[in-house]
Amino acid sequence: MIPAVMPTYARVDVAFEKGEGAYLFDQDGRRYLDFGAGIAVISLGHCHPRIVEALREQAGKIWHTSNLYRILGQERLAQRLVDHSFADSVFFCNSGAEAMECSLKMARKYHDETGNPDRYRVVACTNSFHGRTMATIAAAGQEKLLKGFGPAVEGFDHVAFGNLNETRAAITDETAAILVEPVQGEGGMLPASADYLRGLRQTADEFGLLLIFDEVQCGIGRTGKLFAHEWAGVEPDILAAAKGLGGGFPVGACLANEKAASALVAGSHGSTFGGNPLAMAVAGSVLDVILEDGFLERVQAIAKGFRGRLETVAKAHPTVLTEVRGKGLMLGLKCEVPNTTLSAKLFENGLVTVVAGDNVVRILPPLIIDESHVEEAVGILEASCAELSKGA
Ligand SMILES: *Cc1c(COP(=O)(O)O)cnc(C)c1O
């Protein structure tokens, strides 16, 4: 018999009841160090007092009005994002896939508005991930996401991630935009090189295309900058953000420069729930914390030390781990054993992680971790690798 909850996930048989900072507690009171952060969502840890307070306060005032009216929380949060990024304007939605939908619609509309309605195709990367809507599964170029859901949404051409020559060769008179994750997450925690991102920017300018960055996973402080592309010193025209933005509250955002954003006018795009006052209060307080003086520098410092420690463990256990990759606190352990085996062993020993493609275990701790959490995680990894080496 089919379960009441539709069986679309392969869930671990545990239900967490409480979260506190970097820790989760299950029904039996067992404690886990949460270095999965709900897939890079719990950016400030569980139940951070500042965001709990922001939610409580907003919950007693007003929850929802629809976008038929001004929402002051949107205006405030959008201004903060604009002040701290390439963007001139922001559209709020509820998820990463929706932020991507807005990005893709904007790219098509931009060319339509500027007299090139034939330009609608997007050059995207194989092995990428952009969400689970019809358009975003077509954008991702992964057979396993599309299988059974055809015909795929028209208009995506796929090239290898990191390959500028292939990208240039795929551009035609019908190309509207180039889409890339500055750090591929689901694909296996692979950072794009600064040269590649700069090359994409130059290429987009040369052919009159819009450059779209999907920073749903790598954005909002995850790599030690507010947005991962800042490391390369290039700016996109459009950017999708979500996961870490709400610190656990569902919210997404499509950021754009004036050129691209001008394509959308009243009536051209919308969302009933998008930018709702509760989401805006929470995301606003998440951003307040992340943008505080020294916060991102602290993320960079802790990430650097952590990575060094992970590399030492990897070297000591070459039969289990082959490589440490990623950027900032978006780290990946490339495994020699099946990634699910390592992840399950870590879980058994009290460390929560998330698997990714390319046989990688993702390490995505809350951005608020300190040395003691790093110490604890490295200890569990070390012990788990030792157990798995012995078994081999
Ligand atoms: C998770 C993710 C998405 C989709 O976000 P949802 O909120 O699940 O719709 C899109 N792009 C990237 C890079 C992601 O990691």
The ligand as an SDF file (V2000), in Angstrom:
LIG
                    3D

 15 15  0  0  0  0  0  0  0  0999 V2000
   18.7500   23.1030   -4.4090 C   0  0  0  0  0  0  0  0  0  0  0  0
   19.0970   23.7730   -5.6720 C   0  0  0  0  0  0  0  0  0  0  0  0
   18.1050   24.2560   -6.5400 C   0  0  0  0  0  0  0  0  0  0  0  0
   16.6300   24.0160   -6.3160 C   0  0  0  0  0  0  0  0  0  0  0  0
   16.1530   24.5950   -5.1490 O   0  0  0  0  0  0  0  0  0  0  0  0
   14.7200   24.1450   -4.5740 P   0  0  0  0  0  0  0  0  0  0  0  0
   14.5120   25.0930   -3.4270 O   0  0  0  0  0  0  0  0  0  0  0  0
   14.8230   22.7240   -4.1730 O   0  0  0  0  0  0  0  0  0  0  0  0
   13.7330   24.3560   -5.6600 O   0  0  0  0  0  0  0  0  0  0  0  0
   18.4960   24.9390   -7.6660 C   0  0  0  0  0  0  0  0  0  0  0  0
   19.8010   25.1460   -7.9360 N   0  0  0  0  0  0  0  0  0  0  0  0
   20.7800   24.6880   -7.1310 C   0  0  0  0  0  0  0  0  0  0  0  0
   22.1980   24.9780   -7.4750 C   0  0  0  0  0  0  0  0  0  0  0  0
   20.4620   23.9770   -5.9800 C   0  0  0  0  0  0  0  0  0  0  0  0
   21.4310   23.4880   -5.1990 O   0  0  0  0  0  0  0  0  0  0  0  0
  1  2  1  0
  2  3  1  0
  2 14  2  0
  3  4  1  0
  3 10  2  0
  4  5  1  0
  5  6  1  0
  6  7  2  0
  6  8  1  0
  6  9  1  0
 10 11  1  0
 11 12  2  0
 12 13  1  0
 12 14  1  0
 14 15  1  0
M  END
$$$$
